[in-house]
């Protein structure tokens, strides 16, 4: 999987955190790329959870439409007693040096399928039938999220959170993760760039702060932070950009879009906000005058409308 030489101009829109139906998204690869093309995006990344199954199709289709689709994956990891999501870009698990990273992803998929099977047993053994499960899975590898979606479709829960609470009531957490240290080591061996996802989002364990980041960096050579994210305030963006710059880390930008309007559409981050990251990806940022993001910037993120 190679990007080739791809020129991205300073104010062209980019989004490096997008999901498809290979994990818990509802975009097919082609639907997502069509959406991006219709709205003038120049570069984007598919970062499904723990799988790169959609990447090759999206890259090939994107190239035909003049969009650079960067290969990516969002790996569910643990460190310091909690989970962290790690965005890995440009890793090639099919290469000789990427064998270990490919094996890690395969291990994750096996563990996810096993967790899903346990979730099915937990629900059905307590009287919660899942007749819609086959329709939800639709021929894809079985994942825990499919069990939760089927529980919603079959009227046992109202959303993913309540569905997860129902399964946990019967002793199944559906938790699957791998060590952060191992993931970064194998991703780097595979040529990957490792960016900590949404460090300013609190999923119940608190946000990443400077002290915690420094402890992490003592043993784990992260490459960067997701400094622009859909739910960040301007203060959040400034905080994580400053944390990255002070430590010589890259800054990326991503919406975490999973489907049309859910939680948001892909966001048109100006490429000039993440120029060093573009360069590490092997892209060619053009027409960059040195002015990236700054507090109080008069840039409004409004997705261009399709013609």
Legacy VTK file of the C-alpha trace (Angstrom):
# vtk DataFile Version 3.0
C-alpha trace
ASCII
DATASET POLYDATA
POINTS 307 float
0.000 0.000 0.000
1.758 3.130 -1.251
0.527 6.699 -1.552
2.862 7.879 -4.295
3.450 11.580 -4.765
0.264 13.439 -3.913
0.095 17.231 -3.729
-2.211 18.702 -1.075
-2.633 22.463 -1.135
-2.733 24.526 2.021
-6.480 25.128 2.246
-7.741 21.917 0.718
-9.920 19.904 3.145
-8.576 16.792 4.840
-9.922 14.389 7.489
-7.737 11.616 8.894
-10.165 9.717 11.144
-13.068 8.040 9.340
-14.880 4.715 9.791
-16.668 2.309 7.464
-18.864 -0.743 7.840
-15.738 -2.878 8.246
-16.000 -2.004 11.953
-18.775 0.025 13.566
-19.449 2.550 10.812
-22.291 2.592 8.315
-20.432 4.058 5.326
-19.381 1.522 2.720
-15.914 2.431 1.417
-17.353 3.704 -1.854
-20.118 5.702 -0.181
-17.567 7.411 2.023
-15.189 8.191 -0.843
-18.088 9.472 -2.984
-19.100 11.786 -0.132
-15.540 13.098 0.168
-15.135 13.575 -3.581
-18.418 15.453 -3.911
-17.271 17.897 -1.239
-13.777 18.575 -2.488
-11.709 16.641 0.046
-8.140 16.097 -1.096
-6.883 13.557 1.453
-8.484 11.391 4.123
-7.838 8.222 6.116
-9.902 5.109 6.777
-9.269 4.162 10.436
-11.659 1.357 11.275
-11.423 -0.265 14.692
-8.836 -3.051 14.744
-9.122 -3.868 11.026
-7.879 -2.577 7.682
-10.443 -4.518 5.662
-11.827 -1.443 3.849
-8.495 0.231 3.145
-7.488 -1.312 -0.195
-10.890 -0.726 -1.816
-11.068 2.854 -0.542
-7.516 3.645 -1.703
-8.128 2.293 -5.197
-11.492 4.022 -5.585
-10.191 7.261 -4.088
-7.254 7.356 -6.499
-9.686 7.082 -9.420
-11.538 10.136 -8.071
-8.412 12.175 -7.287
-8.510 11.702 -3.504
-5.591 10.343 -1.508
-6.922 7.736 0.933
-4.275 7.085 3.575
-4.182 3.536 4.986
-5.043 3.563 8.663
-6.470 1.620 11.573
-7.667 2.561 15.067
-6.286 -0.038 17.448
-7.925 -0.550 20.841
-5.086 -0.671 23.368
-4.536 -0.544 27.114
-1.940 1.212 29.233
-1.924 2.497 32.783
-5.077 0.669 33.790
-7.317 2.016 31.037
-8.037 1.838 27.328
-6.529 4.153 24.724
-7.302 4.305 21.030
-4.255 4.475 18.783
-4.466 5.673 15.187
-1.844 3.934 13.057
-1.156 5.306 9.575
0.848 3.908 6.642
1.550 0.537 8.280
1.706 -2.354 5.823
0.720 -5.556 7.628
1.194 -7.572 4.427
4.878 -6.721 4.149
7.652 -8.868 5.599
8.474 -6.257 8.247
4.763 -5.784 8.974
4.097 -9.422 9.800
3.990 -8.773 13.558
1.506 -5.910 13.185
-0.659 -8.027 10.897
-0.613 -10.809 13.480
-1.652 -8.345 16.183
-4.655 -7.215 14.111
-5.576 -10.844 13.419
-5.365 -11.542 17.148
-7.697 -8.635 17.785
-10.215 -9.902 15.247
-10.207 -13.378 16.796
-10.682 -11.911 20.266
-13.492 -9.649 19.052
-15.319 -12.587 17.450
-14.942 -14.616 20.652
-16.273 -11.716 22.742
-19.238 -11.358 20.394
-20.043 -15.057 20.742
-19.931 -14.721 24.538
-22.249 -11.722 24.279
-24.747 -13.714 22.208
-24.738 -16.542 24.740
-25.130 -14.088 27.630
-28.197 -12.477 26.072
-29.919 -15.532 24.629
-29.417 -17.611 27.770
-31.307 -14.933 29.691
-34.210 -14.779 27.270
-33.051 -11.991 24.973
-33.351 -13.523 21.522
-31.470 -11.914 18.627
-33.399 -12.828 15.456
-31.990 -9.827 13.575
-28.329 -10.724 14.183
-27.724 -12.307 10.770
-29.245 -9.265 9.060
-27.055 -6.909 11.097
-23.869 -8.897 10.451
-24.709 -9.154 6.735
-21.873 -11.527 5.928
-19.153 -9.542 7.677
-16.826 -10.866 10.388
-18.774 -11.010 13.656
-18.016 -8.168 16.081
-19.339 -7.214 19.530
-20.918 -4.078 18.065
-23.112 -6.297 15.863
-24.478 -8.019 18.963
-25.281 -4.640 20.501
-26.888 -3.382 17.284
-29.004 -6.531 17.071
-30.088 -6.071 20.689
-31.275 -2.578 19.776
-33.004 -3.740 16.583
-34.767 -6.520 18.478
-36.099 -4.106 21.097
-33.908 -5.038 24.062
-32.115 -1.662 24.267
-32.450 1.859 22.982
-28.831 2.654 22.064
-25.339 1.175 22.161
-24.778 2.290 25.746
-27.903 0.636 27.121
-27.253 -2.471 25.018
-23.742 -2.714 26.458
-25.103 -2.259 29.977
-27.513 -5.116 29.357
-24.747 -7.487 28.286
-22.536 -6.434 31.210
-25.407 -7.209 33.585
-24.853 -10.860 32.663
-21.111 -10.731 33.266
-19.779 -10.067 29.744
-17.823 -6.823 29.272
-17.072 -7.334 25.545
-13.721 -5.666 26.267
-10.929 -6.510 23.830
-7.613 -4.660 23.734
-3.866 -5.118 23.312
-0.919 -3.467 25.099
-0.133 0.035 23.867
3.632 -0.617 24.075
3.384 -3.717 21.886
1.111 -1.990 19.386
3.442 0.974 18.889
6.485 -1.286 18.575
4.896 -3.516 15.943
3.298 -0.587 14.101
6.667 1.169 13.828
8.261 -2.037 12.555
5.561 -2.088 9.855
6.364 1.493 8.831
3.465 2.996 10.723
2.943 6.423 12.271
1.312 6.251 15.719
-1.084 9.022 16.772
-3.016 8.940 20.055
-6.692 9.377 19.182
-8.934 12.047 20.732
-6.825 12.644 23.881
-9.188 15.440 24.891
-12.290 13.246 24.876
-13.346 11.885 28.247
-14.822 8.397 27.894
-15.090 7.931 31.647
-11.419 7.634 32.564
-10.541 11.314 32.204
-8.641 13.232 29.559
-4.967 12.996 28.784
-2.995 15.639 30.665
0.629 16.714 30.324
1.893 14.637 33.263
0.203 11.493 31.987
1.541 12.089 28.484
5.067 12.496 29.820
4.776 9.231 31.761
3.543 7.506 28.622
6.357 8.911 26.490
9.024 7.630 28.875
8.476 4.123 27.578
6.279 4.486 24.480
7.553 6.453 21.445
4.295 7.931 20.206
4.551 10.016 17.040
1.748 12.463 17.726
-1.635 13.515 19.085
-4.991 14.068 17.421
-4.962 17.812 18.019
-8.151 18.585 16.072
-11.275 16.568 16.842
-14.993 17.017 16.354
-15.869 17.644 20.009
-12.927 19.880 20.964
-13.382 23.446 22.055
-10.851 26.012 20.851
-9.147 25.719 24.247
-8.928 21.941 23.844
-7.312 22.321 20.444
-4.821 24.857 21.767
-3.993 22.624 24.743
-3.269 19.497 22.715
-1.471 21.346 19.961
0.774 22.991 22.585
1.374 19.640 24.303
2.411 18.128 20.985
4.645 20.999 19.869
6.436 21.184 23.231
7.343 17.489 22.920
8.163 17.417 19.230
5.082 15.400 18.339
2.975 15.495 15.200
-0.551 16.958 15.159
-3.361 15.298 13.221
-7.007 16.160 12.566
-10.033 13.891 12.380
-13.809 13.932 12.719
-14.377 10.290 13.743
-17.338 10.163 11.355
-19.057 6.778 11.326
-22.004 7.457 8.997
-23.791 10.361 7.306
-24.350 12.826 10.137
-23.270 10.315 12.794
-21.869 11.656 15.008
-20.894 14.190 12.309
-20.107 14.202 8.613
-16.425 14.228 7.652
-15.043 17.647 8.602
-13.028 19.778 6.145
-9.943 20.557 8.240
-7.618 22.839 6.242
-4.473 20.940 5.297
-2.295 23.820 6.549
-3.265 22.939 10.137
-1.374 19.625 9.947
1.494 20.191 7.484
4.223 18.242 9.375
1.826 15.297 9.627
1.181 15.448 5.868
4.911 15.395 5.255
5.400 12.338 7.478
2.651 10.589 5.530
4.652 11.206 2.379
2.270 13.794 0.954
3.451 17.039 -0.633
1.919 20.139 1.016
1.907 22.984 -1.499
1.207 26.731 -1.232
1.912 26.715 2.483
2.893 30.161 3.758
3.851 29.073 7.275
0.589 30.083 8.960
-1.123 27.079 10.474
-3.834 26.974 13.105
-3.871 29.689 15.709
-6.178 30.614 18.560
-8.929 32.861 17.293
-8.460 31.721 13.690
-11.225 33.007 11.455
-11.656 29.628 9.786
-15.132 28.142 10.066
-15.363 24.414 9.451
-18.300 24.146 7.125
-18.373 21.144 4.845
-18.623 22.233 1.205
-21.913 21.159 -0.307
-22.051 18.623 -3.091
-22.770 20.172 -6.473
LINES 1 308
307 0 1 2 3 4 5 6 7 8 9 10 11 12 13 14 15 16 17 18 19 20 21 22 23 24 25 26 27 28 29 30 31 32 33 34 35 36 37 38 39 40 41 42 43 44 45 46 47 48 49 50 51 52 53 54 55 56 57 58 59 60 61 62 63 64 65 66 67 68 69 70 71 72 73 74 75 76 77 78 79 80 81 82 83 84 85 86 87 88 89 90 91 92 93 94 95 96 97 98 99 100 101 102 103 104 105 106 107 108 109 110 111 112 113 114 115 116 117 118 119 120 121 122 123 124 125 126 127 128 129 130 131 132 133 134 135 136 137 138 139 140 141 142 143 144 145 146 147 148 149 150 151 152 153 154 155 156 157 158 159 160 161 162 163 164 165 166 167 168 169 170 171 172 173 174 175 176 177 178 179 180 181 182 183 184 185 186 187 188 189 190 191 192 193 194 195 196 197 198 199 200 201 202 203 204 205 206 207 208 209 210 211 212 213 214 215 216 217 218 219 220 221 222 223 224 225 226 227 228 229 230 231 232 233 234 235 236 237 238 239 240 241 242 243 244 245 246 247 248 249 250 251 252 253 254 255 256 257 258 259 260 261 262 263 264 265 266 267 268 269 270 271 272 273 274 275 276 277 278 279 280 281 282 283 284 285 286 287 288 289 290 291 292 293 294 295 296 297 298 299 300 301 302 303 304 305 306
